Amino acid sequence: MEVNTSEKEQLEALRKWWKENGSSLITGLLLGLSALVGTKAWFSYQENRALNASNVYAQMMVSWKQGEIDRVRGRANELIGNYSGSGYAPLAALLLAKIEVHEDQLPAAHAQLQWALEHADTPELRNTARVRLIRTMIAEGQYDQARQLLASVKDAGAYDYLYSELRGDLALAEGKPQEAAKAYREALDAMPEGSPARGFLNVKYDNVAAGSEATK
């Protein structure tokens, strides 16, 4: 009899608990399932976008190799406009900047390089964009902006010698050959021995060093 009474009490307690908590439990389960489905859908959406961006980038590079500049521009602008959060968009901006420099459109190149710098997601890409932007600023005669950007460098890494070379280019453009020679010397000291750019930098250093000695 005690067993039956105990079972009835347990059943009654279970009914009471279910009455009080059943609806919230079902709601919680439904919300959990909804969140799971939503998360899967979100990841699937992101994967599709990444794949689409990759395909557009591949098409852009094929057009680049074939010399189809208008198609390159179209694909690059598609990446920048529709896939700005992808790692391909800054690469597209760098390529557009290269085209603009080739066509002597320095302000347009400047804008693309600025965008690439602001959206770069790796130190390597950020440094590449920054180096090219400083070089463009010097060519535009924007010496103060170039100097400020050089002073802001915190993650030079393997690009250290390039920044030293740019400091030399800036000093030379401002008519300061001794400062230029010093910066070029620092660049040569930091540059890897086997770098293909070493010969050209040596010529720059020798010319400036000889000129600065002659004016002493």
N, C-alpha and C positions, 0 to 999 in steps of 0.2 A: 504493500500500500504506500509506503514511504517512497519507493522508487517511482510509482506512478505519479505521486504528488510532485516529486522533484522534476520529472519530465514535463508535467503540465506547466510548472513554474518556468522552466527553461524555454518552452515553446511560447509562453506568454511574454516572456522577456524579449525573445527574438522578434515576435510580432510587434511589440512596442518599439524596439530599436529600429526595425525596418520602416515602421510608420513615420518615425522621427527623422530617419537618415536615408531612407531608400531613394527618395527623389534626388537628393544632393549627390548620392553615390552614382546614380545613373548619369546625372548631369556631368559629373567629374569624368566618368568614363568616356562620355561622348566628346567632351572637350579635349581629353587626352588623345582620342582617335583623330579628332579634327586637327589638332596641332601636329600629330604625326603625319597625316596626309598633307597638311600645308607645308611642313618642312621638306617632305620628299618632293613636292611640287616646286618649291623654291629652289632646291638644289638642281632639279631637272632643268628649270628655267635658266639658272646660272651656267650649267654645263652647255646648254644649247647656245647661249650667247657667246661663251668662250669659243665654242666650235665655229660659230658664224664669224667671229672676229678673226680667228685663225685662217679661215677660208678667204676672207677679204684681203688679209695681209698677203697670203700666198699669191692671190691674183694680182695684187699690186706689184709684187716683186717680179712676177713673170712679165708684166707690162714694162717694168723698169728695164729688165734685161733686153727686151725687144725694142726699147727706145720709144715706146708709146706714151709720151709725156702726159697727154690729155687724160688717158686712162689712169695713169699713175695719180694724177691730181684728183680724179674722181674717187678712186678707191681710198686714197689717203684722207680726203675730206669726209668720206663715209665712216672711216675708223674714228676720226676725231669727233665727228658729230654724233654718231650712234653708239660708239663703244669707247667713250673717253676714259672709262674706268679700267680698261684692259691694258696690258703691258704693250700691246701693239700700237696704241694711239700715239705715245711719245715717239716711237720709231717712225711712224708715218709723218709726224711733224718734223723730225730731223731730215727725212728724205725730201719733204717739201722745201725746207730751208736750203738744202743743197741745190735744188732746182732754181730757187730764187737767186742764190748767189751766182750760179752759172749764168743767169739772165740779167745779172747786175741790178737786181731788185733788193738792195740791202735792207730797207725798212720792212719789206715783207718777210725776208729771211729772219730779221731781228724778232718779229712778232712770233714766228713759228718756233724759234729757238727758246724764246721766253716761255711759251706754252709748254714746250717739251720739258724745260727745266722745272716748271711748277708741277707737272704731272708725272715726272719720272719716279719709278718705284724701286729703283736699285741705285746704289752708289755709283756704279759704272755708268749707267745711263745718265744720271744726274751730272756727273763730271764731264761726260762727253758733251752734253747740251751746254753746260756752263763754259767750257773751253771754247766751243764754237761761237757762243754768244759774245764772249769777251773779244774774240778775234774780230767779230762783226762790228762791235762797238768801236774798236780801234779804227777799223776801215771807214766807219761813218764819222770819225772825228769826235766821238763821244767819250773823251778821255776821262772825265770825272766819273761817269757811270762805270766805265771799265775798271777804274781804280777801286771804286766802292765794291764792285762784284769780286774783284781779286781779294780784297781785304776780308770778304765774308766767307772765304773758303775755310771749311772746318774738316772736310773729309777727303783730302787730296789723294791719299794713298799712293798708288802707282802713277798717278797723274801729276805728282809733285814737280817733276822736271818740266812738264808742259806749262804749268803755272809760272815757273821761273822764266821760261822762254817768253811767255806773254808779258811778264813784267819788263823784260828786255825790249820787246816790241813796243810796249807803251812808252818806255823811257826814250827810245829812239825816235818815236813819232813826236814826242814833245821836245826833241832837240837836246837830249841829255845822254850823249854817247858814253860817258864814263859809267853812269848808272846802268846803261844798257849792257856794256861789256861785263860788268860785275854780275848782272842777272844771267847773261848767257853763259858765263863761266860756271855759275851755280847749276844751271840747267845741264851743262855737259857733265858736271861731276855727279849729278843725280841720274842721268840717263843711262839705261842699260848699254853695255859695251856693243852688243850686236844689233842695236836699233838701226833700221834703215834710214832714219831721219838724222842720224848723228853727223853724216857728212855735210848736209846742208846747214845744220846748226853750227858746225865748225867754221864754215865759210862766213856765216853771219858774225860769229864771234871775232874771227880774224880781221874782217873788214872794219868792224866797229873798234876793236882794240887798236888797230893801226891808226885809224882816224883820231881816236882820243889821244894817242901818244903824240901825234903830229901837232895837236892843238895845245899841248902843254907848254 
